[in-house]
Amino acid sequence: MIKEPMPNSFPHPAYAKTVLAPNFEQTKKYLVPAMLSATRAHLVMLVRQNILERATGESLLTGLRSLEAEGVRDVTYDGKYEDLFFFMEHRLGELSSSDAVGNMQVARSRNDLDGTMCRWVTREKMLALLQNIHTLRARILEMMRAHVDTLMPGYTHTQPAQPTTLAHYLGAVAAFLERDAARFQAAFARVNLSPLGAVAFTTTGFPIDRALVADLLGFDAPVASSYDAVGGADYQTEIAGVTQTAAGGLSRFVTDLLFWATQEAGALSIGDEFVQ
């Protein structure tokens, strides 16, 4: 067997191409605002707790503002830095001072930072979904009020079974949307907790204030267990389940609309501009 010589330095070109470069782009696309905000809140806490000198904190915060202003959207992975975090750390050192930037990670780890960024982005997506659910439900309720006396057949197994009203049918749609919203809100309460301060997983000997950081970032509280803060991921599967449940209800609703639009049912007419 002929073996090609392996590079003796990190990263291997194949690893850089298939892992590091895509990760760099994904981080740039989704996590930069969360990373900057988490770093800003952490620095404010370090200064407030007298862990970091005010002058050092101000220098780093000034650098963060400059980094935010110049943006990183046009930066591409070139192998010089392992990931976007290390690039931003290096650039922040240039914008503030190389001596000060090392203090940015005092009482913080990539573990609790990554967990915080993930929860930050997740809650934004959840709030957007919740808003869409509330908007749709408000429109359904509006249509209900307009069609209290609109008679229609109720179907079972695609066959007309009993007379009902359009308002009656839409009430069922509004009901499952209300339950979907409640499920998302319950899940949101478990997502909107801050891992920062857990550090690697055993916290730190520095007198940090996890509650202050959580409050600055809009989280309800810190994750109580530091090990759970960096290791727990069940909130993600919970959200997947809630989303799947919501999609199932909407799929049933859309299927009904499609059936009503068939020639056999003839209850719903779709404009030519929507028919391909």
C-alpha positions as CSV (number, residue, x, y, z in Angstrom):
1,M,0.0,0.0,0.0
2,I,1.3,3.4,-0.9
3,K,0.8,6.1,1.7
4,E,1.0,9.7,0.9
5,P,3.1,11.8,3.3
6,M,1.0,13.4,6.0
7,P,1.6,17.1,6.9
8,N,3.1,17.3,10.4
9,S,1.5,20.5,11.4
10,F,-2.1,21.5,12.3
11,P,-4.4,21.8,10.4
12,H,-4.3,19.1,7.8
13,P,-5.6,20.7,4.5
14,A,-8.5,18.3,4.4
15,Y,-9.5,19.2,8.0
16,A,-9.2,22.9,7.3
17,K,-11.3,22.5,4.1
18,T,-14.1,20.3,5.5
19,V,-14.2,21.5,9.2
20,L,-12.5,24.7,10.0
21,A,-13.5,26.8,6.9
22,P,-17.2,25.9,7.1
23,N,-17.2,26.5,10.9
24,F,-15.6,29.9,10.3
25,E,-18.3,30.9,7.8
26,Q,-21.1,29.6,10.0
27,T,-19.8,31.5,13.0
28,K,-19.5,34.7,10.9
29,K,-23.0,34.3,9.6
30,Y,-24.9,33.5,12.9
31,L,-22.8,34.2,16.0
32,V,-20.9,37.5,15.7
33,P,-23.5,39.7,17.4
34,A,-23.9,37.2,20.2
35,M,-20.1,36.9,20.6
36,L,-19.6,40.7,20.8
37,S,-22.5,41.2,23.3
38,A,-21.4,38.4,25.5
39,T,-17.8,39.7,25.6
40,R,-19.0,43.2,26.3
41,A,-21.2,42.1,29.2
42,H,-18.4,39.9,30.6
43,L,-15.9,42.8,30.6
44,V,-18.5,45.1,32.3
45,M,-18.9,42.5,35.1
46,L,-15.1,42.1,35.5
47,V,-14.7,45.8,36.0
48,R,-17.7,46.0,38.3
49,Q,-16.3,43.2,40.5
50,N,-12.8,44.8,40.5
51,I,-11.3,41.8,38.8
52,L,-10.2,44.0,35.9
53,E,-8.8,47.5,36.1
54,R,-11.2,50.1,34.7
55,A,-8.6,51.4,32.2
56,T,-8.1,47.9,30.9
57,G,-11.8,47.3,30.6
58,E,-12.3,50.6,28.8
59,S,-9.5,49.9,26.4
60,L,-11.1,46.5,25.5
61,L,-14.6,48.0,25.2
62,T,-13.3,50.7,22.9
63,G,-11.7,48.0,20.8
64,L,-14.9,46.0,20.7
65,R,-16.8,49.1,19.4
66,S,-14.2,49.5,16.7
67,L,-14.4,45.8,15.8
68,E,-18.1,46.0,15.6
69,A,-18.0,49.1,13.5
70,E,-15.6,47.7,10.9
71,G,-17.4,44.3,10.8
72,V,-16.1,40.9,9.9
73,R,-18.4,40.0,7.1
74,D,-15.7,40.2,4.4
75,V,-13.2,38.2,6.4
76,T,-12.6,34.7,4.9
77,Y,-10.8,31.7,6.4
78,D,-7.2,31.6,5.4
79,G,-5.8,29.1,8.0
80,K,-3.9,31.7,9.9
81,Y,-6.4,31.5,12.8
82,E,-8.1,28.3,13.9
83,D,-11.6,30.0,14.0
84,L,-13.3,33.3,14.0
85,F,-13.0,33.7,17.8
86,F,-9.2,33.7,17.5
87,F,-9.3,36.1,14.6
88,M,-11.5,38.5,16.5
89,E,-9.3,38.2,19.6
90,H,-6.2,39.0,17.5
91,R,-8.0,42.0,15.8
92,L,-9.2,43.2,19.2
93,G,-5.6,43.2,20.4
94,E,-4.6,45.4,17.5
95,L,-7.5,47.8,18.2
96,S,-7.0,48.0,22.0
97,S,-3.6,46.7,23.2
98,S,-1.9,43.4,22.9
99,D,-1.4,43.3,26.7
100,A,-5.0,44.0,27.5
101,V,-6.6,41.4,25.2
102,G,-5.4,38.5,27.3
103,N,-7.6,39.7,30.1
104,M,-10.7,39.2,28.0
105,Q,-10.8,35.5,28.9
106,V,-10.3,36.0,32.7
107,A,-13.0,33.8,34.4
108,R,-14.4,32.8,31.0
109,S,-13.9,29.8,28.7
110,R,-14.8,28.9,25.2
111,N,-17.2,26.4,26.8
112,D,-19.5,28.8,28.5
113,L,-19.1,31.4,25.7
114,D,-20.2,28.9,23.1
115,G,-23.1,27.8,25.2
116,T,-24.2,31.4,25.6
117,M,-24.0,32.2,21.9
118,C,-26.0,29.1,21.1
119,R,-28.8,30.1,23.5
120,W,-28.7,33.7,22.3
121,V,-29.3,32.7,18.7
122,T,-31.8,30.1,19.6
123,R,-34.0,32.5,21.6
124,E,-34.0,34.9,18.7
125,K,-35.3,32.2,16.4
126,M,-37.9,31.2,19.0
127,L,-39.1,34.7,19.5
128,A,-39.5,35.1,15.7
129,L,-41.5,31.9,15.5
130,L,-43.7,32.9,18.4
131,Q,-44.4,36.2,16.7
132,N,-45.4,34.4,13.6
133,I,-47.7,32.1,15.5
134,H,-49.4,35.0,17.3
135,T,-49.8,36.9,14.0
136,L,-51.3,33.9,12.3
137,R,-53.6,33.2,15.2
138,A,-54.8,36.8,15.3
139,R,-55.7,36.6,11.6
140,I,-57.5,33.3,12.2
141,L,-59.6,34.8,15.0
142,E,-60.4,37.8,12.8
143,M,-61.7,35.4,10.1
144,M,-63.7,33.5,12.8
145,R,-65.6,36.6,13.8
146,A,-66.4,37.3,10.1
147,H,-67.7,33.7,9.4
148,V,-69.8,32.8,12.4
149,D,-72.8,32.2,10.1
150,T,-70.9,30.8,7.1
151,L,-72.1,27.2,6.7
152,M,-69.9,24.5,5.4
153,P,-69.7,20.7,5.5
154,G,-67.4,19.0,8.0
155,Y,-65.4,16.2,6.5
156,T,-64.3,12.9,7.7
157,H,-62.0,10.7,5.5
158,T,-62.5,13.4,2.8
159,Q,-66.2,12.8,2.8
160,P,-68.8,15.3,3.8
161,A,-70.2,14.2,7.2
162,Q,-72.0,16.9,9.2
163,P,-72.9,20.5,8.7
164,T,-70.8,23.1,10.6
165,T,-69.5,26.6,10.2
166,L,-66.3,28.0,9.0
167,A,-65.9,29.8,12.3
168,H,-66.2,26.4,14.1
169,Y,-63.4,24.9,11.9
170,L,-61.2,27.9,12.3
171,G,-61.7,27.8,16.1
172,A,-59.9,24.4,16.1
173,V,-57.0,26.0,14.2
174,A,-56.8,28.8,16.7
175,A,-56.9,26.3,19.5
176,F,-53.8,24.3,18.4
177,L,-52.0,27.6,17.6
178,E,-52.6,28.7,21.2
179,R,-51.2,25.4,22.4
180,D,-48.1,25.8,20.1
181,A,-47.5,29.2,21.5
182,A,-47.7,27.9,25.1
183,R,-45.3,25.1,24.3
184,F,-42.8,27.6,22.8
185,Q,-43.1,29.9,25.8
186,A,-42.5,27.0,28.2
187,A,-39.5,25.9,26.2
188,F,-38.2,29.6,26.0
189,A,-38.1,29.7,29.8
190,R,-35.6,26.8,29.8
191,V,-33.6,28.3,26.9
192,N,-33.3,31.9,28.2
193,L,-30.7,31.1,30.9
194,S,-27.1,32.2,30.8
195,P,-24.2,29.7,30.9
196,L,-21.6,32.5,31.3
197,G,-19.6,32.1,34.5
198,A,-19.6,28.3,34.3
199,V,-16.2,28.7,32.6
200,A,-14.9,25.3,31.6
201,F,-17.4,23.6,33.8
202,T,-16.4,24.2,37.5
203,T,-16.7,28.0,37.5
204,T,-13.8,30.0,38.9
205,G,-12.1,31.3,42.0
206,F,-12.6,34.9,40.9
207,P,-15.5,36.8,42.6
208,I,-17.7,36.9,39.5
209,D,-21.3,38.0,39.3
210,R,-23.1,35.6,37.0
211,A,-26.5,37.2,37.7
212,L,-25.2,40.6,36.5
213,V,-24.0,39.1,33.2
214,A,-27.2,37.2,32.7
215,D,-29.2,40.4,33.3
216,L,-27.0,42.5,30.9
217,L,-27.6,39.9,28.2
218,G,-31.4,39.7,28.7
219,F,-31.3,36.2,30.2
220,D,-33.7,35.5,33.0
221,A,-31.0,33.9,35.2
222,P,-27.8,31.9,35.1
223,V,-28.0,28.2,34.5
224,A,-27.9,26.9,38.0
225,S,-25.5,24.0,37.6
226,S,-22.2,25.0,36.0
227,Y,-21.7,21.5,34.6
228,D,-25.2,21.6,33.1
229,A,-24.5,25.0,31.7
230,V,-21.8,23.8,29.3
231,G,-22.9,20.1,28.9
232,G,-26.7,20.3,28.8
233,A,-28.2,20.3,25.3
234,D,-31.6,18.8,25.9
235,Y,-33.2,22.3,25.4
236,Q,-32.3,21.9,21.8
237,T,-34.1,18.6,21.4
238,E,-37.1,20.1,23.3
239,I,-37.3,23.0,20.8
240,A,-37.0,20.5,17.9
241,G,-40.0,18.6,19.4
242,V,-42.1,21.7,19.9
243,T,-41.3,22.9,16.4
244,Q,-42.2,19.5,14.9
245,T,-45.5,19.5,16.8
246,A,-46.3,23.0,15.5
247,A,-45.4,21.9,12.0
248,G,-47.7,18.9,12.3
249,G,-50.7,21.1,13.1
250,L,-50.0,23.6,10.3
251,S,-49.5,20.7,7.9
252,R,-53.0,19.4,8.7
253,F,-54.4,22.9,8.2
254,V,-52.7,23.3,4.8
255,T,-53.8,19.9,3.7
256,D,-57.4,20.9,4.4
257,L,-57.0,24.1,2.4
258,L,-55.5,22.1,-0.5
259,F,-58.4,19.6,-0.4
260,W,-60.9,22.5,-0.3
261,A,-59.3,23.9,-3.4
262,T,-59.8,20.7,-5.4
263,Q,-62.5,20.5,-8.1
264,E,-64.2,17.7,-6.0
265,A,-64.6,20.0,-3.0
266,G,-64.8,23.3,-4.8
267,A,-64.9,25.3,-1.5
268,L,-61.8,27.4,-2.0
269,S,-60.7,29.3,-5.1
270,I,-57.0,30.2,-5.6
271,G,-56.2,33.1,-7.8
272,D,-54.5,32.5,-11.1
273,E,-51.5,34.6,-9.9
274,F,-50.7,31.8,-7.4
275,V,-51.2,28.9,-9.7
276,Q,-48.1,27.8,-11.6
